[in-house]
Amino acid sequence: MQLKRILNQKKHGFTVPAAKWIIKKYTKDDFLGLVDNSPLLKLINYNFISKIIDQQYSGKFSHDRFIFRLYSVLSWYKKYNSN
């Protein structure tokens, strides 16, 4: 009976703690430096990004998905668009 219930239950997803890995790898200043040194700075609102990063590093609010996406875009751009 237990096995039947387990086999018929809905799938359960899981999240990867990528933003936490990024925070362990980079200090807040280092992460802001990635933003500062990116040519993408012309396309983004630095004050907004800085506020998000402050909230993430202080623990006031979790922006895990945003931090991971920002890091991914910055890394991708650096790797594939460097001169």
Contact map, one row per residue, 1 for C-alpha under 8 A:
11111000000000000000000000000000000000000000000000000000000000000000000000000000000
11111100000000000000000000000000000000000000000000000000000000000000000000000000000
11111110000000000000000000000000000000000000000000000000000000000000000000000000000
11111111000000000000000000000000000000000000000000000000000000000000000000000000000
11111111100000000000000000000000000000000000000000000000000000000000000000000000000
01111111100000000000000000000000000000000000000000000000000000000000000000000000000
00111111100000000000000000000000000000000000000000000000000000000000000000000000000
00011111110000000000000000000000000000000000000000000000000000000000000000000000000
00001111111000000000000000000000000000000000000000000000000000000000000000000000000
00000001111100000000000000000000000000000000000000000000000000000000000000000000000
00000000111110000000000000000000000000000000000000000000000000000000000000000000000
00000000011111000000000000000000000000000000000000000000000000000000000000000000000
00000000001111100000000000000000000000000000000000000000000000000000000000000000000
00000000000111110000000000000000000000000000000000000000000000000000000000000000000
00000000000011111000000000000000000000000000000000000000000000000000000000000000000
00000000000001111100000000000000000000000000000000000000000000000000000000000000000
00000000000000111111100000000000000000000000000000000000000000010000000000000000000
00000000000000011111110000000000000000000000000000000000000000010001000000000000000
00000000000000001111111000000000000000000000000000000000000000011011000000000000000
00000000000000001111111100000000000000000000000000000000000000010000000000000000000
00000000000000001111111110000000000000000000000000000000000000000000000000000000000
00000000000000000111111111000000000000000000000000000000000000000001000000000000000
00000000000000000011111111110000000000000000000000000000100000000000000000000000000
00000000000000000001111111100000000000000000000000000000000000000000000000000000000
00000000000000000000111111100000000000000000000000000000000000000000000000000000000
00000000000000000000011111111110000000000000000000000000000000000000000000000000000
00000000000000000000001111111110000000000000000000000000000000000000000000000000000
00000000000000000000001001111111000000000000000000001100100000000000000000000000000
00000000000000000000000001111111100000000000000000000000000000000000000000000000000
00000000000000000000000001111111110000000000000000000000000000000000000000000000000
00000000000000000000000001111111111000000000000000000000000000000000000000000000000
00000000000000000000000000011111111100000000000001001000000000000000000000000000000
00000000000000000000000000001111111110000000000000000000000000000000000000000000000
00000000000000000000000000000111111111000000000000000000000000000000000001000000000
00000000000000000000000000000011111111011000000000000000000000000000000001000000000
00000000000000000000000000000001111111001000000000000000000000000000000000000000000
00000000000000000000000000000000111111101000000000000000000000000000000000000000000
00000000000000000000000000000000011111111000000000000000000000000000000001000100000
00000000000000000000000000000000000011111100000000000000000000000000000000000000000
00000000000000000000000000000000001001111111000000000000000000000000000001000000000
00000000000000000000000000000000001111111111110000000000000000000000000000000000000
00000000000000000000000000000000000000111111000000000000000000000000000000000000000
00000000000000000000000000000000000000011111100000000000000000000000000000000000000
00000000000000000000000000000000000000011111110010000000000000000000000000000000000
00000000000000000000000000000000000000001011111110000000000000000000000000000000000
00000000000000000000000000000000000000001001111111000000000000000000000000000000000
00000000000000000000000000000000000000000000111111100000000000000000000000000000000
00000000000000000000000000000000000000000000111111110000000000000000000000000000000
00000000000000000000000000000000000000000001111111111000000000000000000000000000000
00000000000000000000000000000001000000000000011111111100000000000000000000000000000
00000000000000000000000000000000000000000000001111111110000000000000000000000000000
00000000000000000000000000000000000000000000000111111111000000100000000000000000000
00000000000000000000000000010001000000000000000011111111100000000010000000000000000
00000000000000000000000000010000000000000000000001111111110000000000000000000000000
00000000000000000000000000000000000000000000000000111111111111100000000000000000000
00000000000000000000000000000000000000000000000000011111111111110000000000000000000
00000000000000000000001000010000000000000000000000001111111100000000000000000000000
00000000000000000000000000000000000000000000000000000111111110000000000000000000000
00000000000000000000000000000000000000000000000000000011111111000000000000000000000
00000000000000000000000000000000000000000000000000000011111111000000000000000000000
00000000000000000000000000000000000000000000000000000011011111100000000000000000000
00000000000000000000000000000000000000000000000000000011001111110000000000000000000
00000000000000000000000000000000000000000000000000010011000011111110000000000000000
00000000000000001111000000000000000000000000000000000001000001111111000000000000000
00000000000000000010000000000000000000000000000000000000000000111111100000000000000
00000000000000000000000000000000000000000000000000000000000000111111110000000000000
00000000000000000010000000000000000000000000000000001000000000111111111000000000000
00000000000000000110010000000000000000000000000000000000000000011111111100000000000
00000000000000000000000000000000000000000000000000000000000000001111111110000000000
00000000000000000000000000000000000000000000000000000000000000000111111111000000000
00000000000000000000000000000000000000000000000000000000000000000011111111100000000
00000000000000000000000000000000000000000000000000000000000000000001111111110000000
00000000000000000000000000000000000000000000000000000000000000000000111111111000000
00000000000000000000000000000000011001010000000000000000000000000000011111111100000
00000000000000000000000000000000000000000000000000000000000000000000001111111110000
00000000000000000000000000000000000000000000000000000000000000000000000111111111100
00000000000000000000000000000000000000000000000000000000000000000000000011111111110
00000000000000000000000000000000000001000000000000000000000000000000000001111111110
00000000000000000000000000000000000000000000000000000000000000000000000000111111110
00000000000000000000000000000000000000000000000000000000000000000000000000011111110
00000000000000000000000000000000000000000000000000000000000000000000000000011111111
00000000000000000000000000000000000000000000000000000000000000000000000000001111111
00000000000000000000000000000000000000000000000000000000000000000000000000000000111
